[in-house]
Amino acid sequence: MIRPQHAPGDALHVSTRDPEVAREHGSKNFARHEVRLAPGHQLDFRLDVAPSARVTLGRLSYGADTRLTVPPMRRCYHVNIPLSGSSSARQNDARGDSAPGRAGVAFVPDASLRVHWSPDARQYVMRFPRELLEAHAAKLAGLRAPEPIRFALTFDLAGGAGQALVATTGFLFTELARPHGLATMPAACQELEAALMTQLLTAVPSQLSPVLYGTPRPTRRSKVREVMDFIDEHPSATTSTTDLAAMAGVSARALQLGFQEAVGMSPTTYLRNVRLDRAHLELTSGTGGSVTEVAARWGFFHPSRFAGRYRERFGVLPSETARGTRP
């Protein structure tokens, strides 16, 4: 029996030697496909899926020389990041190989594909709903309307952007799979999913890359002021740089450069500082509850990280502020 794909706080773990069971779980969670093993090989299928609201994130291995045939997915983009072993892939007229620390693969929705996994291959596998990723890319690029993303089949994992994507993927998988962790916090999930999509669009070349990471036109200071006012008035809103840029009608890159020029920091840093100020106010007044409750209310879901940021800004730990307000 197949468990629900995304039960909040409940990760999916599958281990089987039955190719039909493996195909069924892979198709349900990622994409419809056929599985074929090399002669003499026995399947040792292992799949872990971390619960998340919109993006499907898993860790997968077949334990055998395996070939997969996947018809056009239509409604999703699919990305593989190798952790061990090797694989090769074909889509449209492109062919590419992937290996840990060297290259990953990205598949677009409207063409069939074929993948060959080595027996020791183990990978992060990610499924992004088409509408979600295209809308995020449009906001990031400052486009008026979403458009299909023409990803290159393979992308570099050795450079800074690729390493950041690997790190973000691993962090998100670990946190979502942790019992009673971020999977039970919708606001945190959405922020981390947005960060993952931004890292993906940074790391994988596409027709949007020049728009996303070229030199944009300067952002007017009035636009920066508009975003600052919004953050000051709505610091608890779930907002990413892409959301703030879309609100201001500029690209995320342009907004980042505009903030650096006008404020001396990124929009994300400015938002974090405003939230830290609000948390400090609540802890100082002694009316906001425990340190953990105050931190979570203002978007800080990791106590040690919150404590470090708080001390950087105010020179004391949040627990010290809280103790000073108690009778």
N, C-alpha and C positions, 0 to 999 in steps of 0.2 A: 504494500500500500504506500502511495506517495504522500508524504506529509505536505502541509500547506507551504507554498513557496516563500511567503514572507509573513511569518507569525512574529509580531513584535517581541523582541527579547529571546526568541527561540531559534537557534541556528539549526540548519539541516546538515546531517552527517549520513553519508551513504557509503557502504563498502560491499562490493559484490563481485562475483566471478561470472555472472550471467550477462552476456552481451545485450540481451533484450532488456533486462532491467537497467543496465547502464544507459542504453539508448533512450529508454523512457524517461529517466531522470534528467539526462542531458537535454533532451528535447523540451521537457516541461520548463526547465529553469533557464535555458539559454536559447537554443534554436533547433528546429526540426532537422534531423540528420540521420545518416546511415553509418554504421560502424562495421569495419572489416579488419580482421586480424590477419597477420602474416601466418603462413602455414607453420604449425608446430608451436604457436604461441598461445598461452592461456591468459585470459584477462584477469587483472587485479585492479579493478576500478575503485577509486576513492574520490569522493566529492564532498567538500565542505562549503556550504553557502551561508554567508553572514546575512542576517535579516536587515533589510533596509527598505525605505519607503518607495523609492523610485528606481534606483540603480541596482542591478543584480551583480553581486560580487562574490566570487567563489575561488576555491583552490582545488585543482583537478589533476589527477594522474590516471593513466590507463594500465601501467605496469606491463605493457606488451607493445610490440611493433604494431601500431594502429594507424589505419587510414580512415579519414572521415570525409564523407561527401555531404555538402550542405546546399540545399536549394536557396534561391534568393530569400533573404530574411524579411525584406520589405519594410518592416516596422521598427527595426532596431539596428544600431551599430554594435560591433563586437570587437573587443580588444583582448589580446593575449600577451602576458608578460611572463617569460620563462624564469623559473627558479632553479631548475636543474635539467640536464639532458639537452636535447635539441629537437627542432621541428622544422618543417618546410611547408610552404603554403602557396597556393595559386588562386588568383582571382582576376577576372578580365584577362588582360594580356600580360599581367605581371606575375613574377615568381620571386619568392624571397625566403631566406632562412632566418631562424631566430635562435638565440642562445643567451644564457644568463649573462647580464652585464654588458651585452653587445647589441642585441636587436630584439625588438618586439614586433608584433604584427597587428594591423588594424584592418577590419573588414567593413565595407560599405553595404548598404541594404539591398541594392538592386541588381546584384549579380551572384551567381552560384560560386561556390568555392570548394577547394579541396585542401585537406591538411594531412600531413604525415607526422606522427609523433614517434620518437624513439622510445624504447622500453623504459628508460630511466627519466623520461620527460615529466616534469611537474610544473604547473603554471598557475598564475593568477588568471582567471577568465572573467571578463566584465561585459555586461550587456547594458547598453544605454538606449532607452526609448528614443525613437527618431525625433519626435516632436520636442522632447525635453532637451536633447543635445543641440539640435538646430536652433531652438529658441535661445539657449544659453550662448551659443556662438554668435548669434545675431546681436544680442545685447553686448557681448564682449567687443564686437567689432564696430558697434554703432550703426548697424544696418537697419533700414526701415522695416524689413520683413525677413523672416528666416529663409534660408536656401539650403539645398543639399550640400553636404560637406564631402569633397572629393579627397579623401585621405590617401596618402601614399600607403602602399601595402606594408612596407617595413619602416621602422623608425629607430633612431639611435638611442641606446640606453646608457652609453658611456659618458655622454656630455652632461652638462649641468641640468638641462631640462629633463632628460631621460632619468637621471638619478633622482630628481625631485619627484617625478611621477612614480617611480618604484617606491620611494619612501612614503609618499602620500597613500599609495595603494595598500602597502603593508600596515601602516598606522590605522587606516580606516577599517581594514579587514579585522585587525586585532580588536579594535574598540567595539565594532558591531557584534563580533562573535562573543564578547565577554558577557557572561550572565548579568542581567540587570544593568547593562552598560548603556552606551549611547543609542542603541536600537530602541530604547524605551523613551528617548528624548527627541521628539520630532523636529524641534527647532535646531538642535545640534546636528541631527542627521542631514537636514537640508543644507546647512552651512558647509558641512564636510563634503557632501555630494557636489556642491557648487565648486569647492576647491579642487576636487578630483577632476571635474570636467574642464576647469581652467588649465590644470596641469596637463591634461590630455591634449587640449588644443594648442598648448605651448610646445609639447614634445613631438607631436606627429605632424609632418608637413602636409599642407593642404592649400587650396586656392585662397584661403583666408589668411594664410601666414603673413603675406606682405602687409595686409591691412592691420592685423593684430599686433605685429611686432616691428613694423616700419616706424619712421619718425612722423608722428601725427602733427597736424597744425596746432599751434598753441591754444590752450583752453582759456577763454576769457575768465578773469578773476570773478566776475559776477556769477559764473557757473560754479566755481569753487565755493563761493560764499553761499550760494543756494544749497549746495550739498551739505556744507557745514551747518547751516541753519536746520536742515532736516534732521541731521544726526543729533544736534543739541535738543531738538524738540521730541524726537522719537528714538532715543538711544536703545530701547529694548526691542525695536523692530528687527526682524530677521532680514538683514541686508548684507549683500556682498558687494564687492567693487563693481561687478557687472550690473547689479540692480541700481546702484547709485549712479553709474554712468548712463544707464538707460533713462533714468529719471531726468538727468541733466541734458540728455540728447547728444552725448559725445561717446567716443569709444572708451573702453576701460583704460587702455594705454594712455590716451590723451588726458583722462582724469587723473591718473597716477602722476603724470609729469606735471600737470597743473597744480596738484597738491604739493608736490615737492618744491616747486618754484614759489608758491604763495605761502605755504604753511611750514615747509621744511620737513614734512613727513608724508607717508602714504595715507590714503583714505582709511585703510584698515587700521593703521596705528592711531589715527585720530579717533576713530570709533572706539577702539579699545581703551584709549585714555579717558574718553567721556564715560564709558561704562565703569572704569575703575573709580572715577570720581564719584559716580552715583553709589557704587558699593561702599566707598569710604564714608560717604555721608550717612548711609544707613547704619554702618557699623559704629560710627561716631555717636549717632543718636541712640543706639541701642534698641531700635524699634523694628529691625528687619529680620530678627530670628538668628539662627546660628550662622557661623561663617560659611558653612557649606550651602545653606539655603540662600544666603545673600549672593554668593558666588554664582550659583546656578541661575538665579533670577536674572543676573546680568550677563549671562552667556559664557561663564567660565565653568567648565565641567570637569576640570582636572585640578584638584586641590593644590598639588605641588606647583603647578605652572601658575596658578592664580596667586599663590603666596609669593612666588618669585617676582612676578610682574608688579604686585602690590608693593613689595619692599623696594623695588627699583623706583617707583613713583613717589612713595611716601616715607621711605626710610625706616619703616617698621613692618613687622608681619601683621597680617589681618587679625590673627589671634590676639596680638598685643593690643591692637585697637579695641577689639571686642572686650578684652579683660578690663580695659580702662573705663568702660562704660557701666560695668556691673557694680552693684552696691557692695 
